[in-house]
């Protein structure tokens, strides 16, 4: 489904990595389109998590780094009504007229990251809904000067897509469609036994076959589905859905079984005479986090039972919420949320938030550096529960510490807060970071910050530091 949708919709939003093409840059309320010059690639898929919705990079450049210049594009919701506050004391270096008759203000400045300087030329186009930014980044002044013509070509090709634009609405719908219909939470990994061959994939199930002489066996590994929350109930439900309609056999008694991932596992089987021989129908069900994994097998050689049980023990979800590592949201997006309202970080601010999940507990910590030099650290702990795609965090309070530029420290306790998100786990091909944890259904808040420009009305976290 994911690859079909990418092929269908890449012209509008995702999966676009081509030379000299026109691509869409999306914001929460509006967006714009620009054209990559000859010899440059428009890429609005691979690097969106870095805080820019799209990158335009030299054709020969496979990955972003410090060796070559690149152009970053983003569209951010307006934080305030007035002129760009971070450049209020600067005179625009120049102006450029865009393809749709708007005026782009051009600024040039130098920044530093990890002790290394880099040089920037930025174009800003404002509208009532959105601040559109196109920034050329280069490792040296000489490299910057060399590609200014390419940068100006991109800026001049700018065409604003307002909230009522058909292109903006189509691209936003495409992105939402991908978010709501693709995820890796339902997929499983497994280790097939020697001698079993994999059959062509079918929707929602993976089949393995064994055939040697008169012996045969078949294993069907089904994608994860919502469960009842209790292993015995999950086993009975899976048998009635999978084995009963096909083999017309009553649900057998089940017993516990160890699994590689530690999920509660039930296994049960029925031996049946068919066509003059004895066959075994066996079902294994793994249950956890309000979800279930079902493995159904049938074989006529009892020696294959060991292979089937070994297969069931090897099964694990492609990814589950309590994966090793932290789910992190870190970026330089100017719009953030703090102390009950939106704030602007400016060009020099940074915000980072990370969730870590244990078996039943969670911990959140974060830091926000404001443009005036104030640093805010906060943390929260509590317990959590998962039911289907519902994630409930029962926060048990926390602490926030605010340090001003003159080292004045203000500490305050944070109240307990229980909130329920809808969550999805996503993974995209060719991403240098991932997988994603997408949280929706909760308003912007101090813990999660402001909504992502990547996915509407959502908070986006990535597994591991990025």
Beta strands, then each sheet from edge to edge (+ up, - down):
strand 1: 17-19
strand 2: 22-26
strand 3: 31-35
strand 4: 40-43
strand 5: 54-58
strand 6: 70-77
strand 7: 94-97
strand 8: 103-113
strand 9: 116-126
strand 10: 130-138
strand 11: 159-161
strand 12: 188-189
strand 13: 197-198
strand 14: 205-212
strand 15: 215-222
strand 16: 225-226
strand 17: 255-257
strand 18: 264-274
strand 19: 277-288
strand 20: 291-299
strand 21: 316-317
strand 22: 327-331
strand 23: 335-338
strand 24: 341-344
strand 25: 350-357
strand 26: 361-369
strand 27: 375-387
strand 28: 390-403
strand 29: 409-414
strand 30: 417-426
strand 31: 436-440
strand 32: 458-463
sheet 1: 1+ 4- 5+ 6- 10+ 9- 8+ 7-
sheet 2: 2+ 3- 11+
sheet 3: 12+ 21-
sheet 4: 13+ 14- 15+ 20- 16+
sheet 5: 13+ 14- 15+ 20- 19+ 18- 17+
sheet 6: 29+ 28- 27+ 26- 25+ 22- 32+ 31- 30+
sheet 7: 23+ 24-
end
